[in-house]
Amino acid sequence: MRMDLIQGLALISSLILGIIPFAILGLALGYLLNPKSADSILSLSLIVIPIACGSIPLPVPQIVQDLIAFSPFYHFRQLILSAINLNHDNHLILHLLWLLWACGAFGLLAAWSYQRDRTV
């Protein structure tokens, strides 16, 4: 696969911007869950994440396909696809705003779980 410098920078910046909410979610889960349950959470996420981002087409009802559009994983996938100009839906601002919202929501969850962990 060949790409020019601008497309490579867009891909790297999309990867960095898209991973921030999920890093914050990882911090929140680290405070909420028992360390012994990390293996089961990671195993489950290997199944849930590809379905949640819509990369595995499954014959599911329309309501489930509509719910996938609310997943931050879906918006991260669309951000990456738009960076490499490959079959994306041309709603870049929407995907960036959705990831920003997810960053704020996961940040609030991480702050709450940290306070909960400190008091326990």
TAWO-V313718 format. One record per residue. N is the residue number from 1. RES is the residue in three letters. PSI is psi in whole degrees, -180 to 180 (none if undefined). OMEGA is omega in whole degrees, 0 to 359 (NA if undefined). BURIAL is I if it has 9 or more other C-alpha atoms within 8 Angstrom, else O. Layout:
BEGIN
n->N res->RES psi->PSI omega->OMEGA burial->BURIAL
n->N res->RES psi->PSI omega->OMEGA burial->BURIAL
END
This chain:
BEGIN
n->1 res->MET psi->128 omega->179 burial->O
n->2 res->ARG psi->141 omega->175 burial->O
n->3 res->MET psi->151 omega->179 burial->O
n->4 res->ASP psi->178 omega->185 burial->O
n->5 res->LEU psi->-42 omega->181 burial->O
n->6 res->ILE psi->-43 omega->179 burial->O
n->7 res->GLN psi->-37 omega->176 burial->I
n->8 res->GLY psi->-41 omega->177 burial->I
n->9 res->LEU psi->-37 omega->177 burial->O
n->10 res->ALA psi->-39 omega->179 burial->I
n->11 res->LEU psi->-45 omega->180 burial->I
n->12 res->ILE psi->-43 omega->180 burial->O
n->13 res->SER psi->-35 omega->176 burial->O
n->14 res->SER psi->-40 omega->178 burial->I
n->15 res->LEU psi->-42 omega->181 burial->I
n->16 res->ILE psi->-46 omega->180 burial->O
n->17 res->LEU psi->-36 omega->183 burial->O
n->18 res->GLY psi->-25 omega->183 burial->I
n->19 res->ILE psi->-18 omega->183 burial->O
n->20 res->ILE psi->-49 omega->180 burial->I
n->21 res->PRO psi->-35 omega->182 burial->I
n->22 res->PHE psi->-27 omega->173 burial->I
n->23 res->ALA psi->-40 omega->177 burial->O
n->24 res->ILE psi->-39 omega->176 burial->I
n->25 res->LEU psi->-38 omega->177 burial->I
n->26 res->GLY psi->-39 omega->175 burial->O
n->27 res->LEU psi->-44 omega->180 burial->I
n->28 res->ALA psi->-44 omega->179 burial->I
n->29 res->LEU psi->-32 omega->177 burial->I
n->30 res->GLY psi->-35 omega->178 burial->I
n->31 res->TYR psi->-30 omega->185 burial->I
n->32 res->LEU psi->-34 omega->189 burial->O
n->33 res->LEU psi->157 omega->175 burial->O
n->34 res->ASN psi->138 omega->180 burial->O
n->35 res->PRO psi->-27 omega->179 burial->O
n->36 res->LYS psi->-20 omega->181 burial->O
n->37 res->SER psi->3 omega->183 burial->O
n->38 res->ALA psi->-37 omega->180 burial->I
n->39 res->ASP psi->-43 omega->180 burial->O
n->40 res->SER psi->-35 omega->178 burial->O
n->41 res->ILE psi->-44 omega->178 burial->O
n->42 res->LEU psi->-41 omega->179 burial->O
n->43 res->SER psi->-42 omega->178 burial->O
n->44 res->LEU psi->-36 omega->181 burial->O
n->45 res->SER psi->-27 omega->177 burial->O
n->46 res->LEU psi->-22 omega->177 burial->O
n->47 res->ILE psi->-42 omega->188 burial->O
n->48 res->VAL psi->-42 omega->186 burial->O
n->49 res->ILE psi->-48 omega->178 burial->I
n->50 res->PRO psi->-33 omega->177 burial->I
n->51 res->ILE psi->-39 omega->182 burial->I
n->52 res->ALA psi->-25 omega->179 burial->I
n->53 res->CYS psi->-5 omega->176 burial->I
n->54 res->GLY psi->15 omega->182 burial->I
n->55 res->SER psi->-20 omega->175 burial->O
n->56 res->ILE psi->107 omega->180 burial->O
n->57 res->PRO psi->116 omega->179 burial->O
n->58 res->LEU psi->148 omega->175 burial->O
n->59 res->PRO psi->84 omega->181 burial->O
n->60 res->VAL psi->160 omega->178 burial->O
n->61 res->PRO psi->161 omega->182 burial->O
n->62 res->GLN psi->-33 omega->181 burial->O
n->63 res->ILE psi->-36 omega->178 burial->O
n->64 res->VAL psi->-40 omega->177 burial->O
n->65 res->GLN psi->-35 omega->176 burial->I
n->66 res->ASP psi->-36 omega->179 burial->O
n->67 res->LEU psi->-28 omega->178 burial->O
n->68 res->ILE psi->-33 omega->179 burial->I
n->69 res->ALA psi->-16 omega->176 burial->I
n->70 res->PHE psi->-6 omega->182 burial->O
n->71 res->SER psi->134 omega->176 burial->I
n->72 res->PRO psi->-25 omega->177 burial->I
n->73 res->PHE psi->-38 omega->177 burial->I
n->74 res->TYR psi->-43 omega->182 burial->I
n->75 res->HIS psi->-33 omega->175 burial->I
n->76 res->PHE psi->-42 omega->178 burial->I
n->77 res->ARG psi->-44 omega->180 burial->I
n->78 res->GLN psi->-34 omega->177 burial->I
n->79 res->LEU psi->-43 omega->178 burial->I
n->80 res->ILE psi->-44 omega->180 burial->I
n->81 res->LEU psi->-36 omega->178 burial->I
n->82 res->SER psi->-29 omega->179 burial->I
n->83 res->ALA psi->-33 omega->180 burial->I
n->84 res->ILE psi->8 omega->178 burial->I
n->85 res->ASN psi->53 omega->183 burial->O
n->86 res->LEU psi->101 omega->171 burial->O
n->87 res->ASN psi->57 omega->179 burial->O
n->88 res->HIS psi->173 omega->188 burial->O
n->89 res->ASP psi->10 omega->174 burial->O
n->90 res->ASN psi->29 omega->176 burial->O
n->91 res->HIS psi->57 omega->186 burial->O
n->92 res->LEU psi->-45 omega->181 burial->I
n->93 res->ILE psi->-41 omega->178 burial->O
n->94 res->LEU psi->-43 omega->181 burial->O
n->95 res->HIS psi->-38 omega->177 burial->I
n->96 res->LEU psi->-42 omega->178 burial->I
n->97 res->LEU psi->-38 omega->179 burial->O
n->98 res->TRP psi->-40 omega->178 burial->I
n->99 res->LEU psi->-34 omega->175 burial->I
n->100 res->LEU psi->-42 omega->176 burial->I
n->101 res->TRP psi->-43 omega->179 burial->O
n->102 res->ALA psi->-37 omega->178 burial->I
n->103 res->CYS psi->-44 omega->178 burial->I
n->104 res->GLY psi->-44 omega->180 burial->I
n->105 res->ALA psi->-44 omega->179 burial->O
n->106 res->PHE psi->-32 omega->176 burial->I
n->107 res->GLY psi->-42 omega->176 burial->I
n->108 res->LEU psi->-40 omega->177 burial->O
n->109 res->LEU psi->-41 omega->179 burial->I
n->110 res->ALA psi->-41 omega->179 burial->I
n->111 res->ALA psi->-42 omega->179 burial->I
n->112 res->TRP psi->-44 omega->181 burial->O
n->113 res->SER psi->-31 omega->176 burial->I
n->114 res->TYR psi->-44 omega->178 burial->I
n->115 res->GLN psi->-39 omega->179 burial->O
n->116 res->ARG psi->-42 omega->180 burial->O
n->117 res->ASP psi->-36 omega->179 burial->I
n->118 res->ARG psi->-36 omega->181 burial->O
n->119 res->THR psi->-26 omega->180 burial->O
n->120 res->VAL psi->none omega->NA burial->O
END
